[in-house]
């Protein structure tokens, strides 16, 4: 009888140990940072010769495909929507954004961009459009002044697309004829939250009721003019799925919230993002995200939001129950940490998301490059949002339960080029990472899709 009890105890111990190992696989591997390593990415050719920088505009869908949008800066050429199927590495052109929005023959400024991700709800994909044609006024990007017989931009659209029928349609036009800069969706309740550019109008759209609620500009005049009234617009809205409350920020570092069904935006009183570790900012100065968070997502096991601050690259959590912000780790690359400088991209990086394992954060961030001991700096106007120099794109992972940070090294294309202006990420179930960046092809610099292999498969 004693032998049976001992055997049972041993079996129980083995089962517990096995389960523990399954949960902590990455932690037990103890993969350490290899910042000097080189990661070879695969770059794809979507066939769009005038594609320009894309921010977000990329997602892995439940059908196994990667949906993405390549942007355009032309008055008469829209951004283009594609899908990539990893199973056979095929690219399909899905839609011209101006056409899918029903503006093909209107001779209006094109729907040049999309700055939001794709969200799935009711078997459809939802996304937003933005303008890509600008006029530079006092060193700042402003909505483009039409030329010739073209009329002004009509406004960004919320778009619904059915992957099965491959048909899409506009479901809503943004207020005041403005582009849609920031978008998220409560995929449990079918409600979309968005912010327009340049005046920062916050609005809500209920896909079930087909109702739009305009809350007006949430941060003064936002990016519609320079001077003391300038305030950079938040690029990420996050929803607490438990109660449907949407959260976003302003340049002053206030965390704002809109409760489900409410008609008034409130300020969180328990805490804010005005942290010394993030840096000191004149909030009216263009060229940085000031105290805004750059990108944020919900982490269900802790019922908290995880976010990254734009310029400093600090990882933090925000607990909506206690209204407390807690700083965890500077998530930038090892070269950036060593330099002690802000992120290479003046707004910080949007390529930040939770992986399919539900515990690993993936972050694509640009580190500084030194040649003969000197840091390579840029000459572009930082006021417009640009890189401070040639970017050494690094892949960072952070395991939430263990706090284990890894710099997996710098990313290169097969021909030695570095991906530049990378501000999107999608991590698929097999661990492959997708993004979009600049690539020189046939003597021209365009933006296109590329993939990075699973860093945990050696």
C-alpha positions as CSV (number, residue, x, y, z in Angstrom):
1,X,0.0,0.0,0.0
2,X,2.9,2.4,0.8
3,X,4.5,1.6,-2.5
4,X,1.3,2.6,-4.3
5,X,1.1,5.9,-2.4
6,X,4.8,6.7,-3.1
7,X,4.3,5.9,-6.8
8,X,1.2,8.1,-7.0
9,X,3.1,11.0,-5.4
10,X,5.9,10.7,-7.9
11,X,3.5,10.7,-10.8
12,X,1.7,13.7,-9.4
13,X,5.1,15.5,-9.0
14,X,6.1,14.7,-12.6
15,X,2.8,16.0,-13.9
16,X,3.2,19.3,-12.0
17,X,6.8,19.6,-13.1
18,X,5.8,19.0,-16.7
19,X,3.0,21.6,-16.6
20,X,5.4,24.1,-15.1
21,X,7.8,23.5,-17.9
22,X,5.1,24.0,-20.5
23,X,4.1,27.3,-19.0
24,X,7.7,28.7,-18.6
25,X,9.3,27.3,-21.8
26,X,10.8,30.7,-22.8
27,X,12.1,31.4,-19.3
28,X,13.7,28.0,-19.0
29,X,15.5,28.4,-22.3
30,X,17.1,31.4,-20.8
31,X,17.8,33.0,-24.2
32,X,20.0,36.1,-23.5
33,X,20.3,39.3,-25.5
34,X,22.4,39.1,-28.6
35,X,22.4,42.8,-29.7
36,X,25.2,42.3,-32.2
37,X,23.4,39.4,-34.0
38,X,22.0,39.9,-37.4
39,X,18.5,38.8,-38.3
40,X,17.7,38.2,-42.0
41,X,14.3,39.3,-43.0
42,X,12.4,38.3,-46.1
43,X,11.1,41.3,-48.1
44,X,8.2,40.9,-50.5
45,X,7.2,42.8,-53.7
46,X,3.6,44.0,-53.7
47,X,4.0,45.8,-57.0
48,X,3.1,49.3,-55.8
49,X,5.9,51.6,-57.1
50,X,4.8,54.7,-55.3
51,X,4.2,53.3,-51.9
52,X,5.1,55.4,-48.9
53,X,5.5,55.0,-45.1
54,X,2.8,53.1,-43.4
55,X,1.9,53.4,-39.7
56,X,0.0,50.4,-38.2
57,X,-2.1,49.4,-41.3
58,X,-1.2,45.7,-40.7
59,X,-2.8,42.7,-39.0
60,X,-2.9,38.9,-39.0
61,X,-6.5,37.7,-39.5
62,X,-8.3,34.5,-38.4
63,X,-8.2,33.2,-42.0
64,X,-4.4,32.9,-41.7
65,X,-3.7,35.8,-44.0
66,X,-1.9,39.1,-43.3
67,X,-3.8,42.1,-44.4
68,X,-1.9,45.4,-45.0
69,X,-2.1,48.8,-46.6
70,X,0.6,50.5,-48.6
71,X,0.2,54.3,-48.5
72,X,0.5,57.1,-51.1
73,X,1.3,60.8,-50.9
74,X,-0.2,61.6,-54.3
75,X,-3.3,63.8,-54.8
76,X,-4.7,61.4,-57.3
77,X,-3.4,58.0,-56.2
78,X,-4.9,56.2,-53.3
79,X,-3.4,53.8,-50.8
80,X,-3.7,50.1,-51.8
81,X,-4.9,47.2,-49.7
82,X,-3.4,43.8,-50.0
83,X,-3.4,40.3,-48.4
84,X,-0.4,38.0,-48.0
85,X,-1.0,34.2,-47.6
86,X,2.0,32.6,-45.8
87,X,0.9,29.2,-46.9
88,X,2.0,29.8,-50.5
89,X,3.6,33.2,-50.1
90,X,1.1,34.8,-52.5
91,X,0.1,38.5,-52.5
92,X,-3.3,39.6,-53.6
93,X,-4.3,43.1,-54.4
94,X,-7.6,43.7,-52.7
95,X,-8.7,47.3,-53.1
96,X,-7.8,50.9,-54.0
97,X,-8.8,52.9,-50.9
98,X,-10.5,55.7,-52.9
99,X,-12.6,53.1,-54.8
100,X,-13.6,51.0,-51.8
101,X,-14.8,54.3,-50.1
102,X,-17.0,55.1,-53.1
103,X,-15.0,58.1,-54.4
104,X,-13.6,56.8,-57.6
105,X,-15.1,59.4,-60.0
106,X,-15.3,62.3,-57.6
107,X,-12.0,64.0,-58.4
108,X,-11.3,64.6,-54.7
109,X,-8.0,64.3,-52.8
110,X,-7.3,60.6,-52.6
111,X,-7.7,58.3,-49.6
112,X,-3.9,58.0,-49.4
113,X,-3.3,56.2,-46.1
114,X,-4.6,54.0,-43.3
115,X,-3.0,54.6,-39.8
116,X,-5.1,51.9,-38.0
117,X,-5.0,48.2,-37.6
118,X,-7.6,45.8,-38.9
119,X,-10.2,44.6,-36.4
120,X,-12.4,41.5,-36.8
121,X,-16.0,41.5,-35.8
122,X,-18.9,39.5,-37.1
123,X,-16.8,37.8,-39.8
124,X,-15.7,41.2,-41.2
125,X,-12.6,43.3,-41.1
126,X,-12.9,46.9,-40.0
127,X,-10.3,49.6,-40.6
128,X,-10.1,53.4,-41.3
129,X,-8.6,55.7,-44.0
130,X,-6.6,58.8,-43.9
131,X,-5.2,61.4,-46.3
132,X,-1.7,61.2,-47.6
133,X,-1.5,64.4,-49.7
134,X,-0.1,67.3,-47.6
135,X,1.0,70.9,-47.9
136,X,3.9,72.0,-45.8
137,X,2.9,75.2,-44.0
138,X,5.4,76.8,-41.5
139,X,7.4,73.5,-41.5
140,X,4.3,71.4,-40.6
141,X,2.2,69.0,-42.5
142,X,-1.3,70.2,-43.2
143,X,-4.1,68.9,-45.3
144,X,-3.1,69.3,-48.9
145,X,-4.4,72.2,-50.9
146,X,-6.1,70.8,-54.1
147,X,-4.5,71.5,-57.5
148,X,-6.1,71.7,-60.9
149,X,-9.7,70.4,-61.0
150,X,-9.3,68.3,-57.9
151,X,-11.6,69.1,-54.9
152,X,-10.6,69.0,-51.2
153,X,-10.4,65.9,-49.2
154,X,-13.9,64.6,-48.1
155,X,-12.7,63.0,-44.9
156,X,-11.5,59.6,-43.7
157,X,-13.8,56.6,-43.8
158,X,-14.5,53.7,-41.5
159,X,-14.5,50.7,-43.9
160,X,-16.1,47.2,-43.5
161,X,-14.6,44.3,-45.6
162,X,-15.8,40.8,-46.0
163,X,-12.8,38.4,-46.6
164,X,-15.2,35.7,-47.9
165,X,-16.9,37.8,-50.6
166,X,-13.9,40.1,-51.0
167,X,-16.2,43.1,-51.0
168,X,-15.9,46.2,-48.9
169,X,-17.8,49.4,-48.2
170,X,-17.6,52.7,-46.4
171,X,-19.8,52.6,-43.3
172,X,-19.1,56.1,-41.9
173,X,-17.4,59.4,-43.0
174,X,-15.3,61.2,-40.4
175,X,-16.5,64.5,-39.0
176,X,-15.4,67.8,-40.4
177,X,-13.8,66.4,-43.5
178,X,-10.7,65.2,-41.6
179,X,-8.6,62.2,-41.9
180,X,-8.7,59.4,-39.3
181,X,-5.4,59.2,-37.5
182,X,-6.2,56.8,-34.6
183,X,-8.6,53.9,-34.5
184,X,-9.6,51.0,-32.3
185,X,-12.5,48.7,-32.0
186,X,-14.3,47.0,-29.1
187,X,-14.6,43.7,-30.8
188,X,-17.0,42.3,-28.2
189,X,-19.6,45.1,-28.7
190,X,-18.9,46.2,-32.2
191,X,-18.1,49.8,-31.3
192,X,-15.3,51.8,-33.0
193,X,-13.4,54.7,-31.4
194,X,-11.4,57.1,-33.5
195,X,-9.5,60.4,-33.5
196,X,-9.3,62.7,-36.5
197,X,-6.4,64.8,-37.9
198,X,-5.5,67.6,-37.7
199,X,-8.0,69.0,-35.1
200,X,-8.2,65.8,-32.9
201,X,-11.9,65.2,-33.0
202,X,-12.8,62.1,-30.9
203,X,-15.7,60.1,-32.2
204,X,-17.5,56.8,-31.6
205,X,-19.3,54.6,-34.1
206,X,-21.7,51.8,-33.1
207,X,-21.8,49.3,-36.0
208,X,-24.9,47.7,-34.7
209,X,-27.0,50.9,-34.3
210,X,-25.1,52.6,-37.2
211,X,-24.8,55.7,-35.0
212,X,-22.0,58.2,-34.9
213,X,-21.3,60.3,-31.8
214,X,-19.0,63.3,-32.3
215,X,-17.3,64.5,-29.1
216,X,-15.5,67.4,-30.7
217,X,-11.7,68.2,-30.4
218,X,-10.4,66.5,-27.2
219,X,-7.1,68.5,-27.0
220,X,-7.5,72.1,-27.9
221,X,-6.6,72.8,-31.6
222,X,-4.4,69.6,-31.6
223,X,-2.2,69.6,-34.7
224,X,-4.2,72.1,-36.8
225,X,-1.8,74.9,-36.1
226,X,1.6,75.6,-34.6
227,X,2.6,77.9,-31.7
228,X,1.4,77.6,-28.1
229,X,-1.8,75.9,-29.1
230,X,-0.1,72.9,-30.8
231,X,-0.8,69.5,-29.1
232,X,0.3,66.2,-30.7
233,X,-2.6,63.7,-31.1
234,X,-2.6,60.3,-29.3
235,X,-1.9,57.4,-31.7
236,X,-3.4,54.6,-29.7
237,X,-6.8,54.0,-28.1
238,X,-7.3,51.0,-25.9
239,X,-10.5,49.3,-24.7
240,X,-11.0,47.5,-21.4
241,X,-13.0,44.5,-22.7
242,X,-14.5,43.8,-19.2
243,X,-16.5,47.1,-19.1
244,X,-16.1,48.6,-22.5
245,X,-14.3,51.8,-21.4
246,X,-12.0,53.3,-24.0
247,X,-8.8,55.0,-22.8
248,X,-6.4,57.4,-24.6
249,X,-4.0,60.3,-23.6
250,X,-3.1,63.9,-24.4
251,X,0.2,65.7,-24.8
252,X,0.1,66.8,-21.2
253,X,0.1,63.2,-20.0
254,X,-3.4,63.0,-18.8
255,X,-5.1,59.7,-19.3
256,X,-8.6,60.2,-20.6
257,X,-11.5,57.7,-20.7
258,X,-14.9,57.3,-22.2
259,X,-17.2,54.8,-20.5
260,X,-19.4,52.5,-22.5
261,X,-22.4,54.5,-23.7
262,X,-21.3,57.7,-22.0
263,X,-21.5,61.1,-23.6
264,X,-18.7,62.8,-21.7
265,X,-15.0,62.2,-21.8
266,X,-13.5,62.1,-18.3
267,X,-10.0,62.5,-17.0
268,X,-8.4,59.8,-14.9
269,X,-7.6,61.4,-11.5
270,X,-5.5,58.6,-9.9
271,X,-2.4,59.0,-12.0
272,X,-0.9,60.3,-15.2
273,X,2.0,59.9,-17.6
274,X,4.0,62.9,-16.5
275,X,7.0,60.9,-15.4
276,X,10.6,62.1,-15.0
277,X,11.8,58.9,-16.6
278,X,9.9,59.7,-19.8
279,X,11.7,63.1,-20.1
280,X,10.8,66.7,-19.9
281,X,8.7,68.2,-22.7
282,X,7.3,71.5,-23.9
283,X,3.9,70.1,-24.9
284,X,3.4,72.7,-27.6
285,X,6.6,71.6,-29.5
286,X,6.0,69.5,-32.6
287,X,8.2,66.5,-33.3
288,X,7.6,64.2,-30.3
289,X,4.6,62.5,-28.7
290,X,5.3,64.6,-25.5
291,X,3.7,62.7,-22.6
292,X,1.3,60.6,-24.7
293,X,1.7,56.9,-24.8
294,X,2.7,55.7,-28.2
295,X,1.1,52.2,-28.3
296,X,-0.9,50.3,-25.8
297,X,-2.8,46.9,-25.5
298,X,-4.9,45.1,-22.9
299,X,-3.3,42.2,-20.9
300,X,-6.1,40.0,-19.6
301,X,-4.3,37.9,-17.0
302,X,-3.5,41.1,-15.0
303,X,-6.4,43.2,-16.1
304,X,-4.0,45.9,-17.0
305,X,-2.9,47.9,-20.1
306,X,0.7,47.5,-21.2
307,X,2.1,50.5,-23.1
308,X,5.2,52.1,-24.4
309,X,6.1,55.8,-24.2
310,X,7.0,57.4,-27.5
311,X,10.3,59.1,-27.1
312,X,11.9,57.3,-24.1
313,X,10.7,53.8,-25.1
314,X,9.8,52.9,-21.5
315,X,7.4,50.0,-20.9
316,X,4.7,50.7,-18.3
317,X,1.4,49.3,-17.1
318,X,-1.8,51.1,-16.3
319,X,-4.3,49.5,-14.0
320,X,-7.7,51.0,-14.6
321,X,-9.1,49.6,-11.3
322,X,-6.6,51.4,-9.2
323,X,-5.8,54.1,-11.8
324,X,-2.1,53.6,-11.2
325,X,0.8,53.8,-13.7
326,X,3.9,51.6,-13.0
327,X,7.1,51.8,-15.0
328,X,8.8,48.4,-15.7
329,X,11.7,48.6,-18.2
330,X,13.3,50.7,-20.9
331,X,12.3,48.5,-23.9
332,X,14.6,50.1,-26.4
333,X,17.4,48.2,-28.1
334,X,20.7,47.6,-26.2
335,X,22.5,50.2,-28.4
336,X,19.8,52.8,-27.5
337,X,20.2,52.0,-23.8
338,X,23.9,52.4,-24.0
339,X,23.6,55.7,-25.8
340,X,21.3,57.1,-23.2
341,X,19.4,58.9,-26.0
342,X,15.7,59.0,-26.9
343,X,14.3,56.6,-29.6
344,X,15.7,57.1,-33.1
345,X,12.3,57.9,-34.5
346,X,11.2,61.2,-33.0
347,X,7.6,60.0,-32.3
348,X,8.7,56.6,-31.0
349,X,7.7,53.3,-32.5
350,X,4.3,51.7,-33.1
351,X,5.6,48.2,-33.7
352,X,4.6,47.0,-30.3
353,X,2.2,44.2,-29.5
354,X,1.4,41.1,-27.5
355,X,2.3,37.8,-29.2
356,X,0.0,34.9,-29.9
357,X,1.2,33.0,-26.7
358,X,-0.5,35.7,-24.7
359,X,2.6,36.6,-22.6
360,X,5.4,37.8,-24.9
361,X,5.7,41.4,-26.0
362,X,7.3,42.0,-29.4
363,X,8.8,45.4,-30.1
364,X,10.5,46.7,-33.3
365,X,12.6,49.7,-32.4
366,X,15.5,51.6,-34.1
367,X,18.8,51.9,-32.4
368,X,21.6,54.4,-33.2
369,X,24.4,53.5,-35.7
370,X,28.0,54.5,-35.1
371,X,30.6,54.7,-37.9
372,X,34.2,55.2,-36.9
373,X,33.0,56.0,-33.4
374,X,30.6,58.8,-34.6
375,X,26.9,58.5,-34.4
376,X,25.1,58.9,-37.7
377,X,22.6,61.7,-37.4
378,X,19.8,62.8,-39.7
379,X,18.9,66.1,-41.4
380,X,15.2,65.7,-41.8
381,X,12.8,68.1,-40.1
382,X,12.1,66.5,-36.7
383,X,9.1,68.8,-36.4
384,X,7.4,66.6,-39.0
385,X,8.1,63.4,-37.2
386,X,11.2,61.7,-38.5
387,X,14.3,59.5,-37.7
388,X,17.1,61.3,-35.9
389,X,19.5,59.3,-38.0
390,X,20.0,56.0,-39.8
391,X,18.1,53.4,-37.9
392,X,19.4,50.1,-36.8
393,X,16.2,48.2,-36.5
394,X,16.2,45.7,-33.6
395,X,13.7,43.0,-32.5
396,X,13.0,43.1,-28.8
397,X,10.9,40.6,-26.8
398,X,9.8,40.9,-23.2
399,X,8.2,38.0,-21.3
400,X,5.5,39.5,-19.0
401,X,5.4,36.9,-16.2
402,X,9.1,36.7,-15.8
403,X,10.2,40.2,-16.9
404,X,12.8,38.7,-19.1
405,X,14.1,41.2,-21.8
406,X,15.8,40.0,-24.9
407,X,17.4,42.1,-27.7
408,X,17.6,39.5,-30.5
409,X,19.7,41.7,-32.7
410,X,19.5,44.0,-35.8
411,X,17.3,43.3,-38.8
412,X,18.6,43.3,-42.3
413,X,17.2,42.5,-45.8
414,X,19.1,39.7,-47.6
415,X,21.0,42.2,-49.7
416,X,22.2,44.0,-46.6
417,X,19.8,46.9,-46.5
418,X,18.2,48.0,-43.2
419,X,14.4,48.3,-43.0
420,X,13.7,52.0,-42.3
421,X,10.7,53.9,-41.0
422,X,9.2,50.8,-39.4
423,X,6.0,51.5,-37.5
424,X,3.8,48.4,-37.7
425,X,3.8,44.8,-36.4
426,X,1.8,41.7,-36.7
427,X,2.8,38.4,-35.0
428,X,1.2,35.3,-36.4
429,X,0.4,32.0,-34.7
430,X,3.5,30.3,-36.0
431,X,5.7,33.1,-34.5
432,X,6.6,34.8,-37.7
433,X,6.6,38.6,-37.4
434,X,5.4,40.9,-40.2
435,X,6.0,44.6,-40.7
436,X,6.5,47.2,-43.4
437,X,9.5,49.4,-44.0
438,X,11.4,51.3,-46.6
439,X,13.4,49.3,-49.2
440,X,15.4,50.5,-52.2
441,X,14.3,48.7,-55.3
442,X,15.3,49.4,-58.9
443,X,16.8,52.7,-57.9
444,X,13.6,53.8,-56.0
445,X,12.8,53.9,-52.3
446,X,9.4,52.4,-51.6
447,X,7.7,50.8,-48.6
448,X,6.8,47.1,-48.6
449,X,6.0,44.1,-46.5
450,X,8.7,42.0,-44.9
451,X,8.8,39.2,-42.4
452,X,11.1,38.1,-39.6
453,X,11.4,34.5,-38.5
454,X,10.3,33.3,-35.1
455,X,13.2,34.4,-32.8
456,X,12.6,31.5,-30.4
457,X,13.0,28.8,-33.1
458,X,16.7,28.1,-33.3
